């Protein structure tokens, strides 16, 4: 190997300069160091309790006490159950208990013994405490083999052989500590400080267990076994009582669970019924609202129809169809003047149309009240209306005239006078019929060709008198119309 081989610290990675004693280490020295470290037990190898006890650096008296305690029957070591779990096969002292236990140096007669224990170094416990996980590491250098080879001859070995011996030494140290080697001076100081602190804690823990063991030994013979057994029996009875209560509670819980399930089922059914009820209720509410709206609409229409019916009932269609009034000295029917006076030339066409409306009104009243005229039949034909005589000579009388004075028109005017007299006779007949039905007052009496004191004939009569007679006729027709519409 070349001369420029160098090492670095496995913690801080700083370059190292080895001591010449390490670079020229003899194989015998390496074997001696390996023998002083002892054999390393693999982690996966099962170790019996006796082997663990033998590997501990504890006094023989403590080991003997532990063996006696393990040899006692289970009933003596356990007060509550026959089968203790594996975790209760040892006593673990808390740190507060360990710190409160005084060391042997503070007790009389124990100073010399404590000093002897403190002055005797114990490697195995401290190393075994820290190397429990060292088998999991994979060191960067080859693992050292067991130092069983004989020492090398005192012939000066080559430098590569010295390097191999040095690597073997570092491998042994790395396998038995938590850190890889080599280490620098500072890292070594830190490691020594940590190991020293760990050693002190281990010693304090050991002293605590020894004091606890001593107290247990001192108190072991003072207890009353019978009292303890009675207490154990009492605890067993209490345990049985509690177990019975637990069984009863479990039964009650099962019963309550079943009752709860039944209540939940009933609650679900009630929720379904409630949902169905609200669904039906909402549907009925909507139907009721729709029906109420329809009812309001129908009632509004009914009120409107009733108002219209009342209006129509109050209205008289006959009054609208036959409006009788007056225009000065003239009586009018539907705005048509009936009559002639000096100074006012009313056309004969208007007079004839007025007579046609008057004859139609008389015919309508008779038909409405179911009256049949005697010997006459009315034929309303507007301006050419006429009255037919159905008895005797069966003559036809025209109810329209003209102002011409020739011979032919004179005969026509004579029939016109007969027609007006026949109209007046028919009016008299229906007035008498109305009086027989109920008391109806007419202001003018009808006698032959006169109504009141005025003659209805046109020929050989004054126009004012004839016009007054026609006005009386229209008044009688108006009274008859009012009576006929109330029957």
Secondary structure as UniProt FT lines:
FT   TURN            3..4
FT   STRAND          7..8
FT   TURN            10..12
FT   STRAND          15..16
FT   HELIX           20..23
FT   HELIX           27..37
FT   TURN            43..44
FT   HELIX           49..55
FT   HELIX           60..71
FT   HELIX           74..77
FT   HELIX           86..88
FT   HELIX           95..100
FT   HELIX           104..106
FT   TURN            108..109
FT   HELIX           111..119
FT   HELIX           123..130
FT   TURN            132..133
FT   HELIX           134..136
FT   HELIX           159..175
FT   HELIX           185..220
FT   TURN            221..222
FT   HELIX           225..314
FT   HELIX           317..321
FT   STRAND          324..327
FT   TURN            328..329
FT   STRAND          330..333
FT   TURN            334..335
FT   STRAND          336..338
FT   TURN            342..343
FT   HELIX           348..369
FT   STRAND          376..379
FT   HELIX           382..384
FT   STRAND          386..389
FT   TURN            392..393
FT   STRAND          396..398
FT   HELIX           407..437
FT   STRAND          446..447
FT   TURN            448..449
FT   STRAND          450..451
FT   TURN            452..453
FT   STRAND          454..455
FT   TURN            459..460
FT   HELIX           463..486
//
